[in-house]
Amino acid sequence: MAATLCVKLLPKQGWLPLIHSVRHGSKAVTRHRKPLHFLKQKLLAVTQYVPPARPDPPGAYPSESKRSLLDNNMVLLMKKDLKKLFQDSKMIAVVQNNSMSSEDMIMLRHRLYKHGIAIKFFPNQVMQSFLNESFYSNMAPLFVGSTVLIVCKEPKVKQMLSALRSSPQMTLLGACIDNTLLSVQGVVSYSKLPSVSVVQGELVSGLTMLTSHTAFMLQRHPAHLSALLQQYVKQQSPDGSAEEAPKAEGAPKAEEAPKAEEALKAEEAPKGEEAPKAEEAT
């Protein structure tokens, strides 16, 4: 009996159990990585090492040499003309030339010449060198590409804009009017203003109206006071007013007296003539 139990309980040689108990340990808790704060990200981005760019090997590219404009006699003469032009002109407009034909340019010159406006051509290098040394240095950014100067001794803005409307190839970039730099919108607004003569006339008329009104107001009170005093004096002296009334009535009677005498003489004269005639008849 015991032997049979031992045989049944003890495993046989080479026999494996059908079920194995395997111990599984608990899984480790993995913490997810939190994103960095944005300030730390900025700090890391700023402090990150940026290696310098590798220099080009010598001879790989042609050397860039800056060509400086030599002030020869021709350039000096152009600068002198520009200085005189800016001093004599009250309106200097910068216009971009977008491949305008020679015939259209001649027509535009003719339209502007009717109003005393001229077109001038100068190289941009000469303009840049002149403007950087002058009072008009803020106009230097306008001279890029093919540009043209439109100058006039008087600010005839309306005539210039009307001539440019007929030439779409010419684009207005800006202008200097009466030593004031204006944009395109500023030039259009300036053209809508009245002329100087009209403004001066309105100013003079307004000043004269004010002075005349002031003089009237200054004279009104003394005149009113004198009239009141005269009326008061007349009211305080009743005899004088009574004497004046008969005099006023007697004046027309004195004028009528000579007329009555003349009428009597005229009546007596015919009667005296008729008496001799009656005697002769008898």
Secondary structure, DSSP 4 states (H G I P E B T S, - for coil): -HHHHHHHHSPPTT---S----PPPPPP-PPPPPPPPHHHHHHHHHHS--PPPPPPPTTSS----PPPPP--HHHHHHHHHHHHHHHH-SEEEEEEE-S--HHHHHHHHHHHHTTT-EEE---HHHHHHHHHTSTTGGGGGG--SSEEEEEESS--HHHHHHHHHT-TTEEEEEEEESS-EE-HHHHHHHHTSPPHHHHHHHHHHHHHHHHHHHHHHHHHHHHHHHHHHHHHHHHH-HHHHHHHHHHHHHHHHHHHHHHHHHHHHHHHHHHHHHHHHHHHH-
